[in-house]
Amino acid sequence: MTIAFTICSINYLAQARTLGDSLAVTNPDILFVIGLVDNQEGVNFEQSYTPKYPMIEIDKIGIEGFDEMANRYNITELNTAVKPFYFTYFFKNYPETKNVIYFDPDIIIYQPLTGLLDSLRKHEAVLTPHVNTPIEDRLTPNELHHLNTGIYNLGFVAFRRSIPNTEFIKWWEEKLRYECLIDLCNGLFVDQNWMNFLPVFVPNTHIERNPGYNAAYWNLHERVFSKKADTFYVNDDQPLVFFHYSGYDPEKPDVLSKYQDRFKLSDRTDAIPLFDIYRNSLISNGNAYYRTFPCAYIKPNQVKRYLRVRKYLNRPIKYLIDQIDTM
């Protein structure tokens, strides 16, 4: 048995449903589960918007000290910090499960995951690097950004049941309890930089370089899309397995991703059909509806005070900051 799961709050359920729908069509034998970093108490979905996929709320999976984690992190950090704990939950509570695969909610699966499952029979885990080839400009993102945010993209990772993976995931959990931060100056970018250690600590990890895996804005410089019959291809000959629509907003349909400045969608006519599919899927799956729900774990901005800069500093001071009450 194979489980695929995603993690999101209620406001991202249109993305999660779109991912689940694509898995149901291409991989009906895989159980899809939504890890919900939110609270459904008092939430009543309209019937047409009630997800048909099982949802497991984050406070139900037995994370020790979860309330402290929730208070420590912002919503992005929290959604990524709980990832290894969901892997542990599925391996522990579904003893017949051989493989557990994580996908970010903003992904569509276009092909059966036959190749991935074959890789998991031979290897402990599967990762995809952000890029396979050098970038020949200084636009965003480039190699420096990937050094800051991780060699591998954690919108996807797959583990098979094994002792080395259990040990690694346990180590990963402990790192993410306190150090799943967006803090580039200290070498941290949520869960991703920690995953640089997986091929080191678990040598039988497979680095999947097939361009049909995890195609996204960060690797479009090396990938061109085409369609033959009903199948999308990458670089003419590789079927597109899954596309990661990170940073895409259906309310801004002409913007390929808010996280990059390398490509305009209008210039990438090869990718327009893929984005048309995604936009239409999100709209039909209730993107505008779910966006009205506040997340139970979003906290107000913290108030920080900066102490007066004192005169004992032995150099000229241009600005004195008494206090700043808002971030």
PLY file of the C-alpha trace (Angstrom):
ply
format ascii 1.0
element vertex 327
property float x
property float y
property float z
element edge 326
property int vertex1
property int vertex2
end_header
0.00 0.00 0.00
1.14 3.54 -0.78
-0.09 6.71 0.89
0.29 10.16 -0.66
-0.46 13.16 1.51
-0.34 16.91 1.48
-0.39 19.53 4.22
-2.46 22.71 4.19
-4.89 24.90 6.08
-8.54 25.29 5.10
-7.78 28.27 2.86
-5.73 25.95 0.58
-8.28 23.16 0.25
-8.97 24.01 -3.40
-5.32 23.21 -4.13
-5.44 20.05 -2.04
-8.62 18.87 -3.76
-7.07 19.54 -7.17
-4.04 17.46 -6.22
-6.30 14.69 -4.91
-8.42 14.71 -8.06
-5.33 14.33 -10.23
-4.11 11.40 -8.14
-7.53 9.75 -8.29
-7.41 9.83 -12.10
-3.79 8.79 -12.60
-3.10 6.65 -9.51
-6.40 5.29 -8.14
-4.63 2.66 -6.01
-2.82 5.30 -3.92
-4.60 6.51 -0.77
-4.62 10.31 -0.64
-4.89 12.08 2.71
-4.96 15.78 3.60
-2.98 16.77 6.68
-4.98 19.74 7.94
-3.06 22.39 9.87
-6.29 23.94 11.05
-9.30 23.31 13.25
-12.70 22.32 11.85
-14.59 23.03 15.05
-17.55 25.21 14.13
-16.75 24.97 10.42
-19.62 23.83 8.22
-18.73 23.51 4.55
-21.39 23.88 1.92
-22.13 20.42 0.58
-20.47 20.99 -2.79
-17.29 22.14 -1.05
-16.96 19.30 1.45
-13.73 17.50 0.51
-14.19 13.85 -0.38
-10.68 13.01 0.81
-9.89 12.09 4.42
-8.54 15.00 6.45
-6.45 14.45 9.57
-6.14 17.53 11.77
-2.69 18.32 13.05
-3.62 18.12 16.75
-4.80 14.54 16.22
-1.47 12.98 15.21
0.18 13.05 18.61
2.98 15.60 18.30
4.49 16.08 21.74
4.63 19.77 22.59
2.57 20.77 19.55
0.98 23.79 21.27
4.44 25.22 21.91
5.38 24.65 18.25
2.21 26.39 17.12
3.04 29.38 19.31
6.65 29.45 18.17
6.10 29.46 14.40
4.27 31.53 11.84
1.80 29.66 9.63
4.31 28.91 6.85
6.87 27.60 9.31
4.26 25.53 11.14
2.90 23.91 7.96
6.42 22.77 7.05
7.54 21.87 10.59
4.90 19.16 10.93
5.88 17.29 7.76
8.09 14.60 9.32
5.53 14.03 12.08
2.93 13.11 9.45
5.37 10.61 7.93
5.77 9.04 11.37
2.00 9.01 11.88
1.29 7.19 8.61
4.03 4.60 9.03
2.89 3.93 12.61
-0.88 3.86 12.09
-1.01 2.15 8.68
1.20 -0.92 9.22
0.40 -2.29 5.75
1.85 0.84 4.14
5.15 0.35 2.32
5.60 3.86 0.91
4.59 7.35 2.00
4.87 10.25 -0.46
4.50 13.94 0.28
3.30 16.46 -2.30
2.73 20.18 -1.78
-0.95 21.02 -2.35
-0.16 23.19 -5.40
0.81 20.21 -7.57
-1.00 18.29 -10.30
-0.06 14.68 -11.04
-0.24 13.97 -14.76
1.00 10.37 -14.98
0.94 7.11 -13.04
3.73 7.13 -10.45
5.09 3.82 -11.73
8.66 5.06 -12.02
8.61 6.58 -8.54
7.30 3.39 -6.95
9.95 1.41 -8.81
12.61 3.77 -7.41
11.26 3.16 -3.89
11.69 -0.58 -4.37
15.39 0.02 -5.03
16.09 3.01 -2.81
15.22 4.24 0.66
13.99 7.67 -0.40
13.52 9.91 -3.44
14.30 13.63 -3.73
14.28 16.11 -6.61
16.86 18.90 -6.88
15.66 22.39 -7.66
17.78 22.40 -10.83
19.73 19.87 -12.88
21.77 22.37 -14.88
23.42 25.78 -14.30
21.46 29.03 -14.67
23.03 31.53 -17.03
21.64 34.78 -15.63
21.30 36.63 -12.33
17.52 36.68 -12.24
15.41 35.16 -9.49
15.82 32.42 -8.51
19.41 31.46 -9.30
21.95 29.13 -7.72
22.59 31.54 -4.84
18.91 31.43 -3.90
19.00 27.63 -3.96
22.07 27.61 -1.72
20.06 29.67 0.74
16.81 27.73 0.50
17.99 24.17 -0.11
19.43 22.08 -2.91
16.27 19.95 -2.96
12.68 21.11 -3.23
10.58 19.77 -0.38
7.34 20.16 -2.27
8.00 16.49 -2.87
9.76 13.74 -0.95
9.09 10.01 -0.75
10.16 7.40 1.82
9.75 3.66 1.96
9.32 1.85 5.27
12.79 1.09 6.62
14.93 1.45 9.73
17.29 4.03 8.17
14.29 6.17 7.20
12.70 5.85 10.64
15.94 7.07 12.21
16.29 9.94 9.74
12.68 11.09 10.12
13.07 11.05 13.91
16.17 13.25 13.60
14.30 15.53 11.17
11.41 15.87 13.64
13.72 17.05 16.39
15.36 19.63 14.12
12.01 21.01 13.03
10.67 21.36 16.56
12.77 24.49 17.03
14.63 25.19 13.79
12.01 25.24 11.06
12.49 28.96 10.57
12.69 31.41 7.72
16.05 32.75 8.90
18.44 32.88 5.96
21.16 34.67 7.94
21.41 31.60 10.16
21.20 29.11 7.31
17.57 28.17 7.85
14.72 28.03 5.37
11.88 26.06 6.95
12.32 22.30 6.41
14.34 22.40 3.19
17.96 22.95 4.22
17.77 20.06 6.67
16.98 17.78 3.75
20.45 18.44 2.33
21.56 15.81 4.86
19.28 13.01 3.63
21.64 11.68 0.90
24.48 11.88 3.45
22.74 10.20 6.37
20.80 7.73 4.18
23.23 6.92 1.33
20.71 4.84 -0.60
18.66 7.95 -1.36
17.76 8.40 -5.03
18.19 11.88 -6.52
15.57 11.97 -9.28
16.78 14.08 -12.21
14.01 13.12 -14.64
12.75 16.52 -15.90
9.18 15.22 -15.77
9.34 15.30 -11.96
8.61 18.48 -10.01
8.69 20.86 -12.96
8.23 24.38 -11.61
9.20 28.01 -11.98
12.69 27.38 -10.59
13.67 24.92 -13.35
11.82 26.28 -16.40
15.13 27.42 -17.89
15.88 23.75 -18.62
12.39 22.44 -19.44
10.13 22.97 -22.45
6.64 21.47 -22.64
4.65 19.97 -25.47
1.51 17.90 -25.87
1.08 14.82 -28.03
-2.37 13.24 -28.10
-3.49 13.56 -24.47
-0.05 13.50 -22.86
2.17 16.39 -21.84
5.90 15.97 -22.44
9.03 17.69 -21.18
11.90 18.32 -23.59
10.08 16.35 -26.31
10.55 12.84 -24.97
9.87 12.66 -21.22
6.25 12.46 -20.02
5.38 15.17 -17.52
4.82 13.30 -14.25
3.91 16.23 -12.04
3.98 20.02 -12.24
4.43 22.22 -9.18
2.48 25.49 -9.54
4.25 27.24 -6.67
3.42 30.94 -6.38
0.54 30.88 -8.87
-2.66 32.76 -8.07
-5.74 32.13 -10.25
-6.85 35.71 -9.51
-3.67 36.91 -11.28
-3.76 34.47 -14.20
-1.03 36.18 -16.23
1.63 35.86 -13.48
3.49 32.56 -13.76
4.72 32.74 -10.17
5.07 35.58 -7.69
8.40 34.13 -6.57
10.33 34.62 -9.82
11.16 37.29 -12.39
12.76 35.16 -15.11
9.70 34.35 -17.22
6.44 35.95 -18.15
3.70 33.43 -18.75
2.91 35.17 -22.04
6.47 34.38 -23.19
6.17 30.71 -22.23
3.42 29.69 -24.59
4.47 26.06 -24.14
3.38 26.24 -20.48
0.11 28.16 -20.95
-2.04 25.00 -21.41
-0.71 23.66 -18.09
-1.65 26.85 -16.28
-5.07 26.93 -17.95
-5.75 23.47 -16.53
-4.65 24.52 -13.07
-6.57 27.79 -13.00
-9.79 26.12 -14.11
-9.32 23.31 -11.58
-8.80 25.71 -8.68
-11.84 27.77 -9.63
-14.09 24.71 -9.91
-12.72 23.31 -6.63
-13.67 26.42 -4.67
-10.55 28.54 -4.42
-12.51 31.74 -3.76
-14.76 29.95 -1.25
-11.98 28.45 0.90
-9.99 31.69 0.91
-12.67 33.23 3.14
-11.81 30.89 6.03
-9.30 32.18 8.61
-6.72 29.68 9.83
-6.94 28.76 13.50
-3.16 28.84 13.86
-2.46 32.27 12.36
-1.27 34.57 15.13
-1.23 38.39 15.23
2.10 40.02 14.51
4.39 40.02 17.52
5.25 43.37 19.04
9.00 43.97 19.24
10.71 46.75 21.10
14.17 48.01 20.24
16.19 49.51 23.10
17.54 53.03 22.96
20.95 53.26 21.26
23.18 54.53 24.07
25.94 57.11 24.01
28.64 54.69 25.11
29.12 53.58 21.51
32.44 55.09 20.44
31.42 56.15 16.96
28.97 58.65 15.45
25.34 57.61 15.58
23.19 58.83 12.73
19.87 57.53 13.98
18.61 56.86 17.47
15.81 54.36 17.73
13.78 54.61 20.90
11.24 51.93 20.08
9.29 50.45 17.27
5.95 49.02 18.21
5.11 47.15 15.03
7.01 44.89 12.69
0 1
1 2
2 3
3 4
4 5
5 6
6 7
7 8
8 9
9 10
10 11
11 12
12 13
13 14
14 15
15 16
16 17
17 18
18 19
19 20
20 21
21 22
22 23
23 24
24 25
25 26
26 27
27 28
28 29
29 30
30 31
31 32
32 33
33 34
34 35
35 36
36 37
37 38
38 39
39 40
40 41
41 42
42 43
43 44
44 45
45 46
46 47
47 48
48 49
49 50
50 51
51 52
52 53
53 54
54 55
55 56
56 57
57 58
58 59
59 60
60 61
61 62
62 63
63 64
64 65
65 66
66 67
67 68
68 69
69 70
70 71
71 72
72 73
73 74
74 75
75 76
76 77
77 78
78 79
79 80
80 81
81 82
82 83
83 84
84 85
85 86
86 87
87 88
88 89
89 90
90 91
91 92
92 93
93 94
94 95
95 96
96 97
97 98
98 99
99 100
100 101
101 102
102 103
103 104
104 105
105 106
106 107
107 108
108 109
109 110
110 111
111 112
112 113
113 114
114 115
115 116
116 117
117 118
118 119
119 120
120 121
121 122
122 123
123 124
124 125
125 126
126 127
127 128
128 129
129 130
130 131
131 132
132 133
133 134
134 135
135 136
136 137
137 138
138 139
139 140
140 141
141 142
142 143
143 144
144 145
145 146
146 147
147 148
148 149
149 150
150 151
151 152
152 153
153 154
154 155
155 156
156 157
157 158
158 159
159 160
160 161
161 162
162 163
163 164
164 165
165 166
166 167
167 168
168 169
169 170
170 171
171 172
172 173
173 174
174 175
175 176
176 177
177 178
178 179
179 180
180 181
181 182
182 183
183 184
184 185
185 186
186 187
187 188
188 189
189 190
190 191
191 192
192 193
193 194
194 195
195 196
196 197
197 198
198 199
199 200
200 201
201 202
202 203
203 204
204 205
205 206
206 207
207 208
208 209
209 210
210 211
211 212
212 213
213 214
214 215
215 216
216 217
217 218
218 219
219 220
220 221
221 222
222 223
223 224
224 225
225 226
226 227
227 228
228 229
229 230
230 231
231 232
232 233
233 234
234 235
235 236
236 237
237 238
238 239
239 240
240 241
241 242
242 243
243 244
244 245
245 246
246 247
247 248
248 249
249 250
250 251
251 252
252 253
253 254
254 255
255 256
256 257
257 258
258 259
259 260
260 261
261 262
262 263
263 264
264 265
265 266
266 267
267 268
268 269
269 270
270 271
271 272
272 273
273 274
274 275
275 276
276 277
277 278
278 279
279 280
280 281
281 282
282 283
283 284
284 285
285 286
286 287
287 288
288 289
289 290
290 291
291 292
292 293
293 294
294 295
295 296
296 297
297 298
298 299
299 300
300 301
301 302
302 303
303 304
304 305
305 306
306 307
307 308
308 309
309 310
310 311
311 312
312 313
313 314
314 315
315 316
316 317
317 318
318 319
319 320
320 321
321 322
322 323
323 324
324 325
325 326
